[in-house]
């Protein structure tokens, strides 16, 4: 099964995050280079626009959202993958 095809599952989304290199900078709970996935989920938990905004940040990158940390653009990530990753990140439990 390809990464996009299995991204709809929790294990599939985590595998996609690993495959696309997300775990090189983000921890599951706490900051490594960038914020931990649980920290991101906590910040955006009550934001209805967060899934599409995070998908855009995954693909287009950002700077300044978490201090001076730069989120590089991930041009290899497709629209479908970015949406799956954003949904998975936002589903993380509170740290």
C-alpha positions in Angstrom: 0.0 0.0 0.0 1.4 3.4 -0.9 1.9 6.1 1.7 -1.0 8.3 0.4 -3.3 5.3 0.3 -2.7 4.3 3.9 -2.5 7.9 5.2 -6.2 7.7 6.3 -5.2 5.5 9.2 -3.4 6.6 12.3 -0.5 4.2 11.6 -0.6 5.2 8.0 -0.3 8.9 8.8 2.5 8.3 11.2 4.3 6.2 8.5 3.8 9.1 6.1 5.2 11.5 8.6 8.3 9.3 9.0 8.6 8.8 5.2 8.4 12.5 4.5 11.0 13.4 7.2 8.6 15.2 9.6 10.0 13.3 12.6 13.5 14.6 11.9 12.4 18.0 13.3 9.2 17.3 15.2 8.8 15.1 18.3 5.6 13.5 19.1 5.2 15.4 22.4 7.9 18.1 22.7 10.0 20.4 20.6 13.0 19.1 18.8 13.8 21.7 16.2 10.2 22.5 15.6 7.3 22.1 18.1 6.1 18.6 19.0 2.9 17.4 17.3 1.0 17.4 20.6 2.0 21.0 21.1 0.7 21.9 17.7 -2.5 20.1 18.3 -3.0 21.9 21.6 -2.5 25.3 20.1 -5.0 24.7 17.3 -7.5 22.4 19.1 -10.4 24.8 18.9 -9.6 26.4 15.5 -11.9 25.2 12.8 -9.6 26.6 10.0 -6.6 24.8 11.4 -6.6 21.7 9.1 -6.4 23.7 5.9 -4.0 26.2 7.4 -1.6 23.6 8.7 -1.8 21.7 5.3 -0.7 25.0 3.7 2.1 25.4 6.1 3.3 21.9 5.5 3.5 22.5 1.8 4.5 26.2 1.8 6.5 26.4 4.9 6.3 29.2 7.5 8.4 31.3 9.8 7.6 33.1 13.1 4.6 31.0 14.2 6.7 29.2 16.9 9.4 31.9 17.5 12.3 32.1 15.1 12.0 28.5 14.0 11.7 28.1 10.2 9.4 25.4 8.8 10.9 24.7 5.4 8.6 24.2 2.4 7.8 20.5 1.8 7.4 20.5 -2.0 7.4 16.7 -2.2 4.2 16.5 -0.1 1.1 16.3 -2.2 -2.2 18.2 -1.3 -3.7 14.8 -0.2 -0.7 14.0 1.9 -0.6 17.5 3.5 -4.3 17.2 4.5 -3.7 13.7 5.9 -0.7 14.9 7.9 -2.5 18.0 9.2 -5.4 15.9 10.3 -3.1 13.4 12.1 -1.1 16.2 13.8 -4.4 17.8 15.0 -5.6 14.5 16.4 -2.7 14.1 18.8 -3.8 14.0 22.5 -2.8 16.7 25.0 0.8 16.4 26.2 
